[in-house]
Amino acid sequence: MDFGIFMEFETRPGASQAAAFREGFELVDAAEAWGLDGVWLSESHFNPARSVLSAPIVVASAIANRTKCLRIGMAVQVLPLNNPLRIAEEAATVDQISEGRFDFGIGRSGFPRVYDIYGIPYAESQARFHEALEIILEAWKGEPFSHKGEFYRFENATVSPRPYQLPHPPLRMAATTEETFPRVGAMGLPIFVGLRGLDIPDLRTHLRAYRDAWREAGHPGQGDVYLRIPVYAAPTAKAALEEPHDSITYYFGRQANLTQSAVGRVGAGPVERMQARVDTLAGLSWEQILKNRVALGTGPGLVDRLGELRHELGLTGIVAELNPGGRLSPEQIQRSLRIMTQEVMPAFK
């Protein structure tokens, strides 16, 4: 099972944006030194109190330049927010710079506010996503092509460079709604799943639909599933439960507010389902969070917890959120990463 970390380059209250970049790159350096498989970069716009990672492809290039083994992934590139030809050029460039250590995670984002600021109708996000993906895959062939679609039109474009990995970097698509899971399965794409809006029983049901659609489409194997999950590792079980409590409870409260902002927006899903998700997130008890939303523990405890999740959900990878809520110290995050890489990962290799 592969192990990665989800990175947002969080901004801390009272700290500078320069400090957010410095802490993020220090964590990358530790990940490289301790043998982590990969880092996955979020895309966060117009939210300076939370993150400075508005240009993850630029940060991916910087990481590629300071590492030799670590894989660098997008989690995720929001395809409808930029011209797909530009995205194809930039992603292929990072793939070249990293000499094939780039993974291209894609999605459309479940939060309409960024679309509003960019002036892109969120109702178009699904259609824009699929058209953009079609263009990017064609562009990576490195041959002249033209396109006349609903949102993009151009003549005789040849994208350069081609990706280092041929035919292209590995794709992985995010899924957060029940309709998306079978759609990704039918496409034959590896999938990202998370526990921000869904719990473990929800995921078990949706992954069954993903794998059914995968098989019905005639794809070999059973699919490929990476789980993004808040992880906190500590020397004692008591510390693992107590130290991240405030940050994790804040994290799910924030997620309830973000989800509320999408309720009723065209393209976000049925109002009743979205509101039920908001109500669930807002009402989560600590016991419910521990049971179905996070992985907290000592090294041996996390081996057991992640082993159970691998068996229950059929996981091929873990993407750990080491600082959910953004309120843990750099020292706590680094310690958590050290325990995960040195005491947990070896059990799954």
Buried (B, 14 or more C-beta within 10 A) or exposed (E): BBBBBBBBBBBBEEEEEEBBBBBBBEBBBBBBEBBBBBBBBBBBBEBEEBBBBBBBBEBBBBBBEEBEEBBBBBBBBBBBBBEBBEBBBBBBBBBBBBEEBBBBBBBBBBBBBBBBEEEBBBBBBBBBBBBBBBBBBBBBBBEEBEBEBEBBEBEEBEBEEBBBBEEBBBBBBBBBBBEBBBBBBBBBBBBBBBBBBBBBEBBEEBBBBBBBBBBEEEBEEBBBBBBBBBBBBBEEEEBBBEBBBEBBBBBBBBBBEBBBBBBEBEBBBEEEEBBEBBEBBBEBEEEEBBEBBBBBBBBEBBBEBBBEBBEEBBBBBBBBBBBBBBBBEBEBBBBBBBBBBEBBBEBBE
